[in-house]
Amino acid sequence: MLAENRGDRIVALDANPDAGTLADRLTGDTSATVRELLAGAAHASSVHDLDRFSSLAGRLRVIASEQDPAAGESFSREEYGAVCGLIGRFANVLVTDSDTGLVHSAMEGTLTLADALVVVGAPTVDGATRASRTLDWLHGHGFSALAEQAVVVRSQDRWSREIDRDVVRRHFESRVRAVVELPFDQHLAHGGRIDLARLAPATVDAVLPLAARITDGFEG
């Protein structure tokens, strides 16, 4: 949504060290990965070189994660920093999709370099608890400013009658910059390729403000 509505050159990077699915869902192309990008970094001198290591979803450039889990485990903070430095030469915005683990090296690099953070939860007992504990962890490990300026997304792909959704929403509103409700969408729920044209109108109405919230802190 950012790429389709802004003039910036935007890259989405899958930094999941365990064969992430971002590229599968956005372009279906995992032939070139972040590992190949690192290997060819020394020879990259233009945005066209970046194209060799990415695939396109509309105007969005997508870089796949390493698809071999054994190799993915070695993706380190230093390597993530090198990737950010390279992409930053040719793009204005980098959106990083990380896995749910908070303690591996690549995640440390992600948090250290991030300007904005999206924390995804669900209106369920476990979903709300995990999102809240993520914020707790951030406060306890030197990322309080990032946590306070985060945007929490409450994904309605599943929900529970055992919690009061209004109470949970107020809890997160007291802790972060914004809370966005993402309604259930059958197109997203099937787990295949995402096509913006097939999103439900209510989903678009939620994701567009989410993109705007993320860009609130952009300069210029």
CORQUI-V399494 format. One record per backbone hydrogen bond with DSSP energy under -0.5 kcal/mol. CO is the residue of the C=O (numbers start at 1). NH is the residue of the N-H. If there is no record, write none. Layout:
co = <CO,CO>
nh = <NH,NH>
This chain:
co = <1,2,2,8,9,9,10,11,11,12,13,13,16,21,22,23,23,23,25,28,32,33,34,35,36,38,40,41,43,46,46,47,48,49,50,51,55,57,60,61,62,62,63,64,66,67,68,68,69,71,72,74,75,76,77,78,79,80,81,82,83,84,85,86,86,87,87,93,94,95,95,96,97,104,105,106,107,108,109,110,117,117,118,119,121,122,123,124,125,126,127,128,129,130,131,132,133,134,135,136,137,138,138,139,143,144,145,147,150,150,151,151,152,152,153,153,154,155,155,158,160,163,164,165,166,167,168,169,170,172,172,178,180,180,181,182,185,186,188,193,194,195,196,200,200,201,202,203,203,204,206,207,208,209,210,211,212,213,214,215>
nh = <5,5,6,10,92,93,61,13,95,63,15,97,20,25,26,27,28,29,194,30,64,37,38,39,40,41,43,44,45,49,50,51,52,52,53,54,62,60,57,12,55,64,14,34,19,69,71,72,73,74,75,76,106,80,81,82,83,84,85,86,87,88,89,89,90,90,91,11,96,13,97,98,15,108,109,110,111,112,113,114,119,151,120,153,155,124,160,128,129,130,131,132,133,134,135,136,137,138,139,140,141,141,143,142,147,148,149,150,177,178,119,153,154,180,121,155,182,123,158,123,163,165,168,169,170,171,172,173,174,175,176,152,154,182,183,156,189,190,191,195,196,198,199,203,204,205,206,206,207,208,210,211,212,213,214,215,216,216,217,218>
